Amino acid sequence: MKKLDKLILRSFAGPFFLTFAIVEFILLTQYMLKYLDELVGKDLGYDVFAELLFYFSINMAPIALPLAVLLSALMTFGTLGEHHELTAIKTSGIALPRILRPVAFLVVAVAIGAFFFNNFVVPKANLKAYSLLWDIRQKKPAMNFKEGAFYNGLPGYSIKINEKLNDGRTLRDIMIYDHSKGGNNTTVILADSGKMYTEYDDNYLVLELFRGNTYVDQNDGGFRSSSEQFVREKFDATKIIFSLASFELGRTREELFSDNKMMKNINELSTVTDSLRRSGDREKRMYAPNIDPFYMYFKADTGNVKNGIVLNRAEPDSVVKARQLVDLNADILMSASTKARNVKSFTSSYLERINTLKRDANNYEIEIWRKYTQSAAILIMFLIGAPLGAIIKKGGLGVPVIISIIFFIVMYVLGILGEKWAREGLISVGAGMWGANAILLPIGLFFLYQAQNDSSLLEVDFWRKLMTRLKRNKI
């Protein structure tokens, strides 16, 4: 490897790792904010949070890489241009494509690695992340006894503590409604003071009560007879032990989540997509046989039966025919109206089922193409960032950040639109997923052409001179 290649690679490596870490942190923070309300107050521990963040950081990596490559390429070649190092290299007779070559090879390697990472590692990380997130959602919040308010987190009990001392254990003025055996709060416990602590590796909560009374309503609801009464039991000290099993983080089997499209690689996604496509085609072919029973045809006239209606031979033929015509028209109108409603309802539900299969198949196919387009976006972002940095000749985190955000937003909006149109079947899935890359690729080639020809298109002096020239010509 030549010294020039080493210089450029070293100049690119630092900004790349820095920007990737920053972008990953921003995306991860933004993503985790959606689940913040479900995570706080459950006493999960640092290990659970660290595990969840690790898995979701893997999920964010394919999204962060294109933006990191764009920003680092802008910073690297912008800094080289700002310090006139790029000009010196060009003066020695080295063309811009040769200057970009070492970083281009590195970016190609990153894109290929990102594809395999996205296809094999990310689905497994998603399976672990979302199964863990599901278990966290099912976990009860940590116990939080507030003074003067009832706490209903322990199954079968409502507990009110009017005063908690600073030691976190001693309690004053306690009221407990015990409905663990059913009924409408038929057992009430009042205590002057108490202590609260856990035992057996925090698996049980012990509530030790002092100087109180237990009141039991033996009627247990309904109409009270004269023989039924309240029972009061006085105590100096008693203990109530609660199981905390419902507060533990239970783990669900990960296999139950494996059917989601985010947990599958390309081969598995292709299998599901083909199955859904075949099911949709089979439903379309079965529409005609399924709709046929809704149509009833009149029987041929035989004897005293005319169009399926029995004639009354006791009446004159003229009267019979007139009555027959009126009844027949009414019958036909009612029958046609009923059939039309039935056919419309059946067709609507059938069409909805076919469209659902189509949308599901499109969703799985979208995930297939996403693994390709996210890797290709890395190359396109480099194709935009490297020559653009050579043109603007500005390094640091100022102008490059602004330009990177603009292009990332453009890519994101175009990607969202293409994905939406593909999901609804307005365009093919391949066209929708590759649309953003197809639009940005010519822009990158244009910037590369301008940078190779030392264009000053994006420099302030170019536009200032252009405006001066236009004013001069106008005068």
Secondary structure, 3 states (H helix, E strand, C coil): CCHHHHHHHHHHHHHHHHHHHHHHHHHHHHHHHHHHHHHCCCCCCHHHHHHHHHHHHHHHHHHHHHHHHHHHHHHHHHHHHHCCHHHHHHHCCCCHHHHHHHHHHHHHHHHHHHHHHHHHHHHHHHHHHHHHHHHHHHCCCCCCCCECCEECCCCCEEEEEEEECCCCCEEEEEEEEECCCCCCCCEEEEEEEEEEEEECCCCEEEEEEEEEEEEEECCCCCCCCCCCCEEEEEEEEEEEEEECHHHCCCCCCHHHHCCCHHHCCHHHHHHHHHHHHHHHHHHHHCHHHHHHHHCCCCCCCECCEECCEECCCCCCHHHHHHHHHHHHHHHHHHHHHHHHHHHHHHHHHHHHHHHHHHHHHHHHHHHHHHHHHHHHHHHHHHHHHHHHHHHHCCCCCCHHHHHHHHHHHHHHHHHHHHHHHHHCCCCCHHHHHHHHHHHHHHHHHHHHHHHHCCCCCCCHHHHHHHHHHHHHHHC
